[in-house]
Amino acid sequence: MDRRLTGLVALLAAALLVVAVAGANRPHVTGAASAVPPGPPPQVGECVAQPFPVIDKRGPAVGRPAPTVELGGCEDPHHGEVIVVVDLTRAVTMADTDECAAIPDPFKFVGIDALAVDAWVATPDIRLVSVTPDPRQAAAGQRWVACVIGTRAGSPPYAGSLRDAYLVGTPPPALGSCVAAADQLVAASRVTCGEPHRAELFARYRLRDTAPDETTLERSCGAVISAWTGIPDLGGVAGLRVAVTREEPLAPDAGRGGLVACGIAADGDRLLAGSLLSAGSGPLPWG
């Protein structure tokens, strides 16, 4: 036999031997493969780590596609939190309902009486969304809806909980309501506070009949702003002024009711690029 052929046969035999030994030494695993079980339902107090998608205040109805949010611990700054979980295991159907539209009140959660009349009421830019089981959870028979309070997409994260944020301490900048223009603050288009903007809306005054005089309104508006920013006289800072605007009346035919808005506006060519909530002694967020 040719020497080259003899060598090739020897190499092939050695390779087959190596493969056989490796196969004999490979650990043998018994049992069948199984899928990872779906995650459990959310728990009240769990937090949303990532920024919310662009959503409206009420969020999608239960049984329809809901925003995909990743829930977890609250040790690090976050963008929202679960405030109610509704068990729907005994419900006839999950379609065409929105449990989160009726059960939790996001304004009460942050310490606000949104129905108050003849008083300044805070105007946080918050969202309430319904989160429902993902496909794997639904296939496993889970039936629930989690009501999650969160902030506008693009807002900075916050630490701790938003519960009673307007009753204890000062509310975080994530709740700021910033607007592009200083006229008609309630009706003006909202923008993310991180974008350059002309004004920030802090509160609205729902009138029962007639409003207090302009001097009283401006003074009380300034006091509200001081309490929520931690700055004694923000309207006295160069380039800023307290803005009190009268919005359209609720009953224009009767000439009664309506809203008065309270905010801070930037004068001249300067713009703001952040919320003034809890600004305290830190630098002002000029744009």
N, C-alpha and C positions, 0 to 999 in steps of 0.2 A: 504494500500500500504506500502511496506517496506520503512523504513526511508531512507535507502541509495538510493533507487530508486527515492524517492521523492526529495532528495537533488540533484541528478544528473539531473533530469528534470529541477529543478530551475536554476542550473548552465548553462544548455544549453539555457534556455530562456533568461538569462542575457547576454550571449555571442551574441545571435541573436539580441538583442536590441542594444548592442554596435555597431555591424556591420551596422545595419540600420541607426543609428544616424550618424555614420561616413560618410556613403554614402550620406545622406541628406545634410551634411555640406560641402561636397567636391565641390569646385568651378566648374562651368560648362564652358567648353571652346568650342566656336563655330568655324567653319571654317575647312578647310582641310589642312593637313600637306603639306609643300612645301620644296623643296630642296634649300639649300643655293646657290645663284647665283655664277657663276664662277668669278674669279678675273679679273680685267681689264688688258689690254695690258701693258707691261712695259713702263716706261718713261725714256728718256735720262737723265742720271745723277743718276739714281738709282744704288745702290751698291749691291754687292754679299757678304753676311755676312760670309758664310762658305767657307772653302778651296775648290778649284775646283777639280773635279775628274780628273783622268789622261786623258789628251786630247792632240791632235796634234794642230799645230798652226792654221789651217783653221777650225778645228772643223767639225762636221757632216754636210752634205748637208741639205738644207731645205726640209722638207717633210719626212725626215728620223729621227730616234730617236735622240733626242738631250739630252745633259746632263741636269739633273734636278738641277737647281740652285734656291736658295731662294733669291729673290730680295727685297730690302727694303731701309731704310734710310742710310745715310752715316755718322751719328754722331759718331759712334764707328769705330775703325780700321776694315778694310775690305780686301777682296781678289780680287776684280774686280769691274767693273762699265760698265753700258750700254752707248755706244757711238753713236749708230745709231739704230733707229727703222724704219723698212720699212713696209709700209701698202701694203698688197697684196690682198685687197678685190676685186680689179678689174683684178687681174691676172687670166689667164686661168687655170693654175694649179700650185700647190706648189711643185710638184714632180720634182726631178732631176734638181734642181736649187740651187745655193748657193749665195744668195744676199750678204752675208758677205765676200765672196771671192773677190768681185770686188769693192764694194762701199767704205768701210772705210779702211784706211791704219793705222794699229796700230803703225807703226814707226813714221809716221808724227804726230800722236796723242801725242806721248811722246816727240816730238820735234826733230826728227832725219830725215835727208835726206838719206835714205838707198841706193840711187843710186849714191851718191857722189863719185867722182874719185879723186885720188891724195889728199886725206884728211882722217884723222882719223874719223871713224864713230862708235858711240856707239853700243854695242851688247847686249841690254837687253834681258833677258830670259822671253819673254812675250808670251801670247796665245791670239788667237782670236777665239771665238766660236759662233755658231749660236744657238740661243734658240728659239724654236717654241712653239705654243700653246699646253698646256697639253690637255688630252682627253676631259675634261669638257669644256675647252675654245673652242676647235675645234668643239665640238658638238653644242655649242652656236653660231657658225658661225664666230668666230674670225679667221682672216687670216692676219698674220704678222710674221715678223722675227726680233728678237732683236740681234744686234751684240754686244757682250760683250767682253771687253778686260780684261785679268786676268793674274795671275802669275803662275809659276810652282807649281804643287801640292807639299805641304810640305814647301813652302816659308812662311815667316812671313807675317802677315797682314800689311797694310800701312794706313796712315791717309791722308785725303784730296783726291785730284784727281791726276791721272797720267798725265793729260794734260800738255804738255810742261815741263815735269819733268826734261829734260836735258837742258832746256833753262833758267829756273828760279830755284835758289837754287841748291841743290844737290839731285840726285835721291835716292829713298828709297832702303834699302837693299833687299826688295822684288824683285827688278829687277836684282839682281846679277846673273852673268853667271859663275858658278863655274864648274871646270873640274877636272877629276881624275888625269891627268898627265900634265906636263908642256911642253911637246913636241907637236908641231902641235896643238896649242891652239884652232884654229877654228874647226879642224876636230876631236878633242878629245871628248870623251863621256861626256855629261853634267850630273851633279849630283845636287841634292838639296844642296844649300849652307850650310844647317844645318848639312850635313854629313861631316865627315873628308875628306878633299880634298887637293890636292897639289897646285892648282893654280886657279886664277880667271881671266877670259877674260874680258877686258874692252872695247877694240875697235879693229876694223880691218881697214886696209888701202888697198883700191882697186887700183892697179897700172894701169896707162894708158900705160906706156911703161917700164921704169926702175925705181927702187926705189931710194930714197936718200941714202946716205952712212949710215953705221951702227950707227955711232956716232950721226948723226942728227936724225935718227929714234928713238934711245933710249932716247935722250934728249926730243924730242917732245912727245914721249909716256909717259915719266915721268910727263910732264906738264899736259897731259890729265888726268892721274890718280890722280894727286894732285887736279885738279879742281873738280873731281867727288867724291873724298873721303874726302876732307877737310883737308888732311894731306900734309904739304909742301913737304916733301921728304920721301915718303913711301919706296922707294927703298933703302934708307940709314938706315932703321931700321934693327937691328940685326936679322938675320934669314929670311929676305925677300930680294928679288931682282926684278928689272924690267926685264921682259922677253919679248923679241921681237923675234918672230919666223916667218920664211918665209914658207908660205903654198904652196901647189901644184899650179903651174901656170894654168891660165885659158885656155891657148892655148899651151900645152906642145910641140907640134910639131914645133911651131914658136919660142918657148923660150921666149915669151913675156907675159906680164900681170901677173895675179895672185894676191895673197893676202899676206899681212904682218899682223901678229897679235900682239896686245899689251896687256900685262897682268902683274900680280904680281905672283911670284912663291915663295913657301916656300922651304928653303934649309935644308939639313940635314935630321934628323928624325922628325922634327916638321911638323905638318899639321895645316891647318886652319879649322875652324868649323863654319864659318859664312861669309857673304858678307862684303867686306870692303867699299862698297858704303856708303857715309855719316858717316863714322866711326868717323871723327873729332878728338876731344881730348879724346874720350872715350877709354876704354881698347880694345886692338886688340883681335879678336875672335880666339885665338889659340885653337887648338883641344886638 
